Protein backbone atom coordinates (compact mmCIF):
# COMPACT_ATOMS: atom_id res chain seq x y z
CA UNK A 1 0.00 0.00 0.00
CA UNK A 2 2.82 2.41 0.83
CA UNK A 3 4.40 1.79 -2.58
CA UNK A 4 1.10 2.57 -4.31
CA UNK A 5 0.56 5.75 -2.31
CA UNK A 6 4.08 7.14 -2.79
CA UNK A 7 3.61 8.58 -6.33
CA UNK A 8 0.27 10.13 -5.35
CA UNK A 9 1.73 11.69 -2.22
CA UNK A 10 4.60 13.15 -4.25
CA UNK A 11 2.17 14.81 -6.64
CA UNK A 12 0.09 16.13 -3.74
CA UNK A 13 3.24 17.65 -2.27
CA UNK A 14 3.89 19.41 -5.56
CA UNK A 15 0.35 20.74 -5.69
CA UNK A 16 0.64 22.23 -2.22
CA UNK A 17 4.22 23.54 -2.43
CA UNK A 18 4.49 24.81 -6.04
CA UNK A 19 3.33 28.28 -7.07
CA UNK A 20 -0.25 28.54 -8.32
CA UNK A 21 -0.25 26.25 -11.37
CA UNK A 22 -1.11 27.67 -14.77
CA UNK A 23 -2.23 25.62 -17.75
CA UNK A 24 0.88 25.32 -19.92
CA UNK A 25 1.22 23.59 -23.29
CA UNK A 26 4.86 22.62 -23.72
CA UNK A 27 6.03 22.16 -27.31
CA UNK A 28 9.54 20.88 -27.89
CA UNK A 29 11.44 19.15 -30.66
CA UNK A 30 14.25 16.64 -31.00
CA UNK A 31 16.33 17.42 -34.08
CA UNK A 32 18.71 14.62 -35.08
CA UNK A 33 21.20 15.04 -37.90
CA UNK A 34 22.13 11.76 -39.56
CA UNK A 35 25.61 11.65 -41.10
CA UNK A 36 27.00 9.20 -43.65
CA UNK A 37 29.28 6.91 -41.64
CA UNK A 38 30.76 3.44 -41.83
CA UNK A 39 28.87 0.63 -40.17
CA UNK A 40 30.02 -0.05 -36.61
CA UNK A 41 32.45 -2.88 -35.98
CA UNK A 42 29.79 -4.98 -34.26
CA UNK A 43 26.20 -5.64 -35.29
CA UNK A 44 25.33 -5.17 -31.62
CA UNK A 45 26.12 -1.49 -32.18
CA UNK A 46 23.81 -0.95 -35.17
CA UNK A 47 21.90 2.27 -34.63
CA UNK A 48 18.12 1.98 -34.17
CA UNK A 49 15.96 4.18 -36.34
CA UNK A 50 14.35 5.83 -33.31
CA UNK A 51 17.65 6.67 -31.59
CA UNK A 52 17.07 9.64 -29.29
CA UNK A 53 13.42 9.86 -30.29
CA UNK A 54 12.56 6.95 -28.00
CA UNK A 55 14.01 8.87 -25.05
CA UNK A 56 11.78 11.79 -25.95
CA UNK A 57 8.69 9.59 -25.99
CA UNK A 58 9.49 8.28 -22.51
CA UNK A 59 10.17 11.80 -21.23
CA UNK A 60 6.79 12.99 -22.53
CA UNK A 61 5.14 10.13 -20.64
CA UNK A 62 7.02 10.96 -17.44
CA UNK A 63 6.38 14.70 -17.70
CA UNK A 64 2.73 14.04 -18.53
CA UNK A 65 2.22 11.98 -15.37
CA UNK A 66 2.74 15.03 -13.16
CA UNK A 67 1.49 17.46 -15.78
CA UNK A 68 -1.95 15.85 -15.90
CA UNK A 69 -2.52 17.00 -12.30
CA UNK A 70 -1.29 20.53 -12.95
CA UNK A 71 -2.88 21.29 -16.31
CA UNK A 72 0.39 20.93 -18.24
CA UNK A 73 0.61 19.10 -21.57
CA UNK A 74 3.76 17.97 -23.37
CA UNK A 75 4.24 17.39 -27.08
CA UNK A 76 7.66 16.70 -28.60
CA UNK A 77 8.29 16.57 -32.33
CA UNK A 78 10.99 14.18 -33.58
CA UNK A 79 12.76 15.18 -36.78
CA UNK A 80 15.59 13.31 -38.52
CA UNK A 81 17.45 15.30 -41.14
CA UNK A 82 20.73 15.62 -43.02
CA UNK A 83 23.45 18.25 -42.55
CA UNK A 84 22.32 19.92 -45.78
CA UNK A 85 18.66 20.12 -44.71
CA UNK A 86 19.14 20.79 -40.98
CA UNK A 87 18.79 24.57 -41.23
CA UNK A 88 15.52 24.30 -43.14
CA UNK A 89 14.24 21.76 -40.60
CA UNK A 90 15.04 24.15 -37.75
CA UNK A 91 13.33 27.05 -39.54
CA UNK A 92 10.19 24.97 -40.07
CA UNK A 93 10.03 24.08 -36.37
CA UNK A 94 10.59 27.70 -35.33
CA UNK A 95 7.77 28.73 -37.67
CA UNK A 96 5.49 26.28 -35.87
CA UNK A 97 6.23 28.03 -32.58
CA UNK A 98 8.68 25.48 -31.15
CA UNK A 99 11.29 27.18 -28.96
CA UNK A 100 12.71 24.28 -26.93
CA UNK A 101 15.10 22.04 -28.85
CA UNK A 102 17.13 18.93 -28.11
CA UNK A 103 19.75 18.44 -30.81
CA UNK A 104 21.84 15.41 -31.72
CA UNK A 105 24.50 16.72 -34.10
CA UNK A 106 28.21 17.30 -34.56
CA UNK A 107 29.77 20.38 -33.04
CA UNK A 108 29.91 22.59 -36.14
CA UNK A 109 26.25 21.96 -37.00
CA UNK A 110 25.15 22.26 -33.38
CA UNK A 111 26.78 25.68 -33.01
CA UNK A 112 25.25 27.02 -36.22
CA UNK A 113 21.77 25.82 -35.26
CA UNK A 114 22.17 27.11 -31.71
CA UNK A 115 23.09 30.58 -32.95
CA UNK A 116 20.01 30.65 -35.19
CA UNK A 117 17.87 29.45 -32.28
CA UNK A 118 19.28 32.27 -30.14
CA UNK A 119 18.11 34.82 -32.72
CA UNK A 120 14.59 33.41 -32.32
CA UNK A 121 14.82 33.35 -28.51
CA UNK A 122 14.92 29.54 -28.35
CA UNK A 123 16.77 27.24 -25.94
CA UNK A 124 18.88 24.28 -27.12
CA UNK A 125 20.02 21.15 -25.27
CA UNK A 126 23.05 19.30 -26.59
CA UNK A 127 22.37 15.58 -26.23
CA UNK A 128 25.14 14.31 -28.48
CA UNK A 129 28.46 16.01 -29.03
CA UNK A 130 31.25 15.76 -26.42
CA UNK A 131 33.49 18.54 -27.81
CA UNK A 132 35.18 20.36 -24.95
CA UNK A 133 35.21 23.72 -26.79
CA UNK A 134 31.41 23.93 -26.51
CA UNK A 135 31.82 24.07 -22.72
CA UNK A 136 34.77 26.43 -23.02
CA UNK A 137 35.44 29.41 -25.29
CA UNK A 138 32.74 28.37 -27.81
CA UNK A 139 29.93 28.09 -25.28
CA UNK A 140 26.56 29.73 -25.91
CA UNK A 141 24.18 31.24 -23.38
CA UNK A 142 21.19 29.40 -24.85
CA UNK A 143 22.95 26.02 -24.96
CA UNK A 144 22.79 23.48 -22.12
CA UNK A 145 24.54 20.11 -22.24
CA UNK A 146 23.06 16.82 -21.05
CA UNK A 147 25.74 14.94 -23.02
CA UNK A 148 28.99 14.71 -21.07
CA UNK A 149 32.15 16.26 -22.48
CA UNK A 150 35.26 14.36 -23.54
CA UNK A 151 36.91 15.68 -20.39
CA UNK A 152 34.18 14.28 -18.15
CA UNK A 153 34.55 10.87 -19.76
CA UNK A 154 38.35 10.80 -19.69
CA UNK A 155 38.40 12.05 -16.09
CA UNK A 156 35.97 9.26 -15.16
CA UNK A 157 38.29 6.63 -16.66
CA UNK A 158 41.39 8.23 -15.16
CA UNK A 159 39.92 8.28 -11.65
CA UNK A 160 39.10 4.59 -11.80
CA UNK A 161 42.53 3.61 -13.14
CA UNK A 162 44.28 5.69 -10.49
CA UNK A 163 42.01 4.27 -7.78
CA UNK A 164 43.07 0.80 -8.99
CA UNK A 165 46.72 1.92 -8.82
CA UNK A 166 47.05 1.39 -12.58
CA UNK A 167 48.95 4.63 -13.01
CA UNK A 168 51.25 3.70 -15.90
CA UNK A 169 49.39 4.00 -19.21
CA UNK A 170 50.10 2.90 -22.76
CA UNK A 171 48.00 5.40 -24.78
CA UNK A 172 47.00 4.30 -28.28
CA UNK A 173 45.08 6.86 -30.35
CA UNK A 174 43.56 6.88 -33.80
CA UNK A 175 44.74 9.19 -36.55
CA UNK A 176 41.44 10.94 -37.31
CA UNK A 177 40.81 14.47 -35.94
CA UNK A 178 38.17 13.26 -33.47
CA UNK A 179 40.60 10.62 -32.17
CA UNK A 180 43.34 13.23 -31.77
CA UNK A 181 41.02 15.45 -29.70
CA UNK A 182 40.04 12.54 -27.46
CA UNK A 183 43.68 11.53 -26.98
CA UNK A 184 44.57 15.04 -25.84
CA UNK A 185 41.79 14.87 -23.28
CA UNK A 186 43.23 11.60 -21.93
CA UNK A 187 46.66 13.24 -21.66
CA UNK A 188 45.14 16.10 -19.68
CA UNK A 189 43.27 13.68 -17.38
CA UNK A 190 46.46 11.70 -16.77
CA UNK A 191 48.26 14.86 -15.63
CA UNK A 192 45.27 15.95 -13.56
CA UNK A 193 45.07 12.76 -11.50
CA UNK A 194 48.73 11.76 -11.34
CA UNK A 195 48.90 9.00 -13.95
CA UNK A 196 51.89 8.62 -16.27
CA UNK A 197 51.78 7.89 -20.00
CA UNK A 198 54.78 5.63 -20.50
CA UNK A 199 54.13 5.12 -24.22
CA UNK A 200 52.08 7.19 -26.68
CA UNK A 201 51.38 5.70 -30.12
CA UNK A 202 49.09 6.35 -33.08
CA UNK A 203 47.23 3.58 -34.92
CA UNK A 204 46.77 4.80 -38.49
CA UNK A 205 43.33 4.55 -40.06
CA UNK A 206 44.06 3.15 -43.52
CA UNK A 207 40.40 2.74 -44.49
CA UNK A 208 38.77 -0.42 -45.75
CA UNK A 209 36.15 -2.71 -44.31
CA UNK A 210 36.31 -3.55 -40.62
CA UNK A 211 33.69 -6.31 -40.68
CA UNK A 212 34.95 -8.66 -43.39
CA UNK A 213 37.07 -11.79 -42.98
CA UNK A 214 40.08 -9.97 -44.38
CA UNK A 215 39.52 -7.10 -41.96
CA UNK A 216 39.60 -9.47 -38.98
CA UNK A 217 42.75 -11.14 -40.26
CA UNK A 218 44.51 -7.81 -40.75
CA UNK A 219 43.60 -6.66 -37.25
CA UNK A 220 44.82 -9.94 -35.75
CA UNK A 221 48.13 -9.52 -37.53
CA UNK A 222 48.59 -5.78 -37.14
CA UNK A 223 47.63 -5.06 -33.53
CA UNK A 224 50.11 -7.35 -31.74
CA UNK A 225 53.05 -6.09 -33.78
CA UNK A 226 51.93 -2.45 -33.51
CA UNK A 227 51.89 -2.76 -29.70
CA UNK A 228 55.19 -4.64 -29.47
CA UNK A 229 58.06 -3.17 -27.49
CA UNK A 230 56.03 -0.65 -25.51
CA UNK A 231 57.51 0.73 -22.30
CA UNK A 232 56.27 -0.89 -19.09
CA UNK A 233 52.60 -0.15 -18.40
CA UNK A 234 49.69 -1.29 -16.23
CA UNK A 235 46.86 -0.65 -18.68
CA UNK A 236 46.22 0.26 -22.31
CA UNK A 237 44.10 3.38 -22.82
CA UNK A 238 42.48 3.73 -26.25
CA UNK A 239 41.40 7.01 -27.84
CA UNK A 240 39.35 5.87 -30.83
CA UNK A 241 36.38 8.19 -31.27
CA UNK A 242 35.81 6.93 -34.82
CA UNK A 243 35.47 3.27 -33.73
CA UNK A 244 38.27 1.93 -35.92
CA UNK A 245 40.43 -0.31 -33.76
CA UNK A 246 39.81 -0.04 -30.01
CA UNK A 247 37.23 -2.83 -29.77
CA UNK A 248 39.85 -5.25 -31.09
CA UNK A 249 42.57 -4.38 -28.57
CA UNK A 250 41.53 -6.88 -25.91
CA UNK A 251 43.13 -10.27 -26.72
CA UNK A 252 45.24 -8.77 -29.54
CA UNK A 253 47.90 -6.93 -27.51
CA UNK A 254 51.54 -8.01 -27.55
CA UNK A 255 51.71 -7.72 -23.75
CA UNK A 256 48.49 -8.85 -22.01
CA UNK A 257 46.98 -5.90 -20.17
CA UNK A 258 43.47 -4.57 -19.39
CA UNK A 259 42.04 -2.06 -21.88
CA UNK A 260 40.06 1.09 -21.09
CA UNK A 261 38.75 4.11 -22.96
CA UNK A 262 37.18 3.49 -26.36
CA UNK A 263 37.40 -0.27 -25.87
CA UNK A 264 37.33 -2.64 -22.91
CA UNK A 265 36.13 -0.47 -20.02
CA UNK A 266 34.17 2.37 -21.67
CA UNK A 267 32.72 5.54 -20.08
CA UNK A 268 29.05 6.21 -20.84
CA UNK A 269 26.04 8.07 -19.50
CA UNK A 270 23.79 5.02 -19.65
CA UNK A 271 23.44 1.51 -21.05
CA UNK A 272 20.80 -1.18 -21.26
CA UNK A 273 22.13 -3.35 -18.42
CA UNK A 274 22.36 -0.61 -15.79
CA UNK A 275 19.98 -1.48 -12.94
CA UNK A 276 21.40 0.20 -9.84
CA UNK A 277 19.83 3.24 -8.13
CA UNK A 278 16.31 2.32 -9.24
CA UNK A 279 17.25 2.24 -12.93
CA UNK A 280 15.40 -1.06 -13.43
CA UNK A 281 12.08 0.76 -13.55
CA UNK A 282 13.47 3.19 -16.17
CA UNK A 283 14.74 0.26 -18.22
CA UNK A 284 11.49 -1.71 -18.09
CA UNK A 285 9.38 1.32 -19.03
CA UNK A 286 11.73 2.12 -21.90
CA UNK A 287 11.69 -1.47 -23.15
CA UNK A 288 7.88 -1.69 -22.89
CA UNK A 289 7.63 1.50 -24.94
CA UNK A 290 10.25 0.74 -27.60
CA UNK A 291 10.95 -2.99 -27.65
CA UNK A 292 14.71 -2.45 -27.31
CA UNK A 293 17.40 -1.47 -24.80
CA UNK A 294 18.18 2.16 -24.01
CA UNK A 295 21.18 3.82 -25.66
CA UNK A 296 23.15 6.77 -24.23
CA UNK A 297 21.55 9.13 -26.77
CA UNK A 298 18.07 8.08 -25.61
CA UNK A 299 19.02 8.80 -22.02
CA UNK A 300 20.59 12.17 -22.87
CA UNK A 301 17.43 13.26 -24.71
CA UNK A 302 15.25 11.98 -21.86
CA UNK A 303 17.34 13.99 -19.39
CA UNK A 304 16.99 17.18 -21.44
CA UNK A 305 13.21 16.94 -21.66
CA UNK A 306 12.94 16.02 -17.99
CA UNK A 307 14.84 19.24 -17.23
CA UNK A 308 12.11 21.07 -19.13
CA UNK A 309 9.45 19.16 -17.20
CA UNK A 310 11.01 20.09 -13.87
CA UNK A 311 11.15 23.77 -14.84
CA UNK A 312 7.51 23.73 -15.89
CA UNK A 313 6.44 21.93 -12.70
CA UNK A 314 8.58 23.77 -10.18
CA UNK A 315 8.87 27.24 -11.71
CA UNK A 316 5.63 27.37 -13.73
CA UNK A 317 7.43 28.39 -16.92
CA UNK A 318 8.05 26.95 -20.36
CA UNK A 319 9.68 30.15 -21.65
CA UNK A 320 13.14 29.26 -22.99
CA UNK A 321 15.13 31.62 -20.79
CA UNK A 322 12.89 30.85 -17.84
CA UNK A 323 13.71 27.15 -18.26
CA UNK A 324 17.40 27.95 -18.61
CA UNK A 325 17.52 30.25 -15.60
CA UNK A 326 15.74 27.71 -13.41
CA UNK A 327 17.96 24.87 -14.65
CA UNK A 328 21.20 26.66 -13.70
CA UNK A 329 19.81 27.96 -10.41
CA UNK A 330 20.52 26.53 -6.97
CA UNK A 331 16.90 25.38 -6.77
CA UNK A 332 17.19 22.86 -9.62
CA UNK A 333 17.93 19.18 -9.15
CA UNK A 334 16.82 16.06 -10.98
CA UNK A 335 16.79 12.38 -10.06
CA UNK A 336 18.62 10.51 -12.82
CA UNK A 337 18.98 6.86 -11.69
CA UNK A 338 22.67 7.30 -10.88
CA UNK A 339 22.74 7.41 -7.12
CA UNK A 340 22.61 11.19 -6.69
CA UNK A 341 20.67 14.13 -8.06
CA UNK A 342 22.14 15.95 -11.04
CA UNK A 343 22.51 19.71 -11.44
CA UNK A 344 23.91 22.17 -13.99
CA UNK A 345 27.15 24.12 -13.81
CA UNK A 346 26.08 27.74 -13.89
CA UNK A 347 29.31 28.84 -15.57
CA UNK A 348 29.05 26.78 -18.79
CA UNK A 349 25.69 24.99 -18.90
CA UNK A 350 27.07 21.47 -18.45
CA UNK A 351 25.00 18.96 -16.52
CA UNK A 352 26.92 17.46 -13.63
CA UNK A 353 26.35 13.73 -13.59
CA UNK A 354 28.09 10.48 -12.61
CA UNK A 355 29.70 8.55 -15.47
CA UNK A 356 29.16 4.80 -15.74
CA UNK A 357 32.12 2.57 -16.64
CA UNK A 358 30.74 -0.24 -18.78
CA UNK A 359 32.47 -3.38 -20.08
CA UNK A 360 29.84 -4.27 -22.69
CA UNK A 361 27.72 -6.29 -20.28
CA UNK A 362 27.61 -4.67 -16.84
CA UNK A 363 28.39 -1.47 -14.97
CA UNK A 364 31.85 -2.17 -13.56
CA UNK A 365 32.09 1.09 -11.61
CA UNK A 366 30.73 4.63 -11.42
CA UNK A 367 32.84 7.80 -11.30
CA UNK A 368 33.57 10.03 -9.44
CA UNK A 369 35.49 7.49 -7.40
CA UNK A 370 35.87 7.48 -3.61
CA UNK A 371 38.63 9.76 -2.40
CA UNK A 372 38.46 12.34 -5.18
CA UNK A 373 37.23 15.44 -3.38
CA UNK A 374 36.05 18.89 -4.41
CA UNK A 375 35.09 21.98 -2.44
CA UNK A 376 31.74 22.30 -4.24
CA UNK A 377 30.65 18.88 -5.50
CA UNK A 378 32.54 15.66 -6.17
CA UNK A 379 30.85 15.69 -9.58
CA UNK A 380 32.96 18.75 -10.39
CA UNK A 381 36.04 16.51 -10.33
CA UNK A 382 34.77 15.35 -13.75
CA UNK A 383 35.22 17.76 -16.64
CA UNK A 384 36.07 21.45 -16.83
CA UNK A 385 35.97 23.06 -13.40
CA UNK A 386 35.03 26.72 -13.09
CA UNK A 387 38.63 28.08 -13.06
CA UNK A 388 39.43 25.95 -16.15
CA UNK A 389 36.52 27.09 -18.32
CA UNK A 390 36.78 30.17 -20.53
CA UNK A 391 33.03 30.34 -21.00
CA UNK A 392 31.62 33.83 -20.36
CA UNK A 393 28.16 33.45 -21.90
CA UNK A 394 26.56 32.71 -18.52
CA UNK A 395 28.10 35.65 -16.66
Secondary structure, DSSP 4 states (H G I P E B T S, - for coil): -HHHHHHHHHHHHHHHHSSPP--EEEEEEEEEE----PPPSSGGGPPPTTTTHHHHHHHHHHHHHHHHHHTEEEEEEEEEE-TTTHHHHHHHHHHTT--EEEEE--HHHHHHHHHHHHHTT-EEEE-S---GGGGTTT--TTEEE-SPPHHHHHHHHHHHHHHTT--EEEEEEESSHHHHHHHHHHHHHHHHHT-EEEEEEEE----S-SSSHHHHHHHHHHHHHHTTTPPP-SEEEEE-TT-SSGGG-TTT-SS--EEEESSSBEEES--TT--TTTHHHHHHHHHHHHSS---HHHHHHHHHHHHHHHHHHHH----HHHHHHHHTSTT--B--SSSS-BEE-TTT-BEE--EEEE-SSSEEEEESPTT---SS-GGGGSS--GGG----TT-
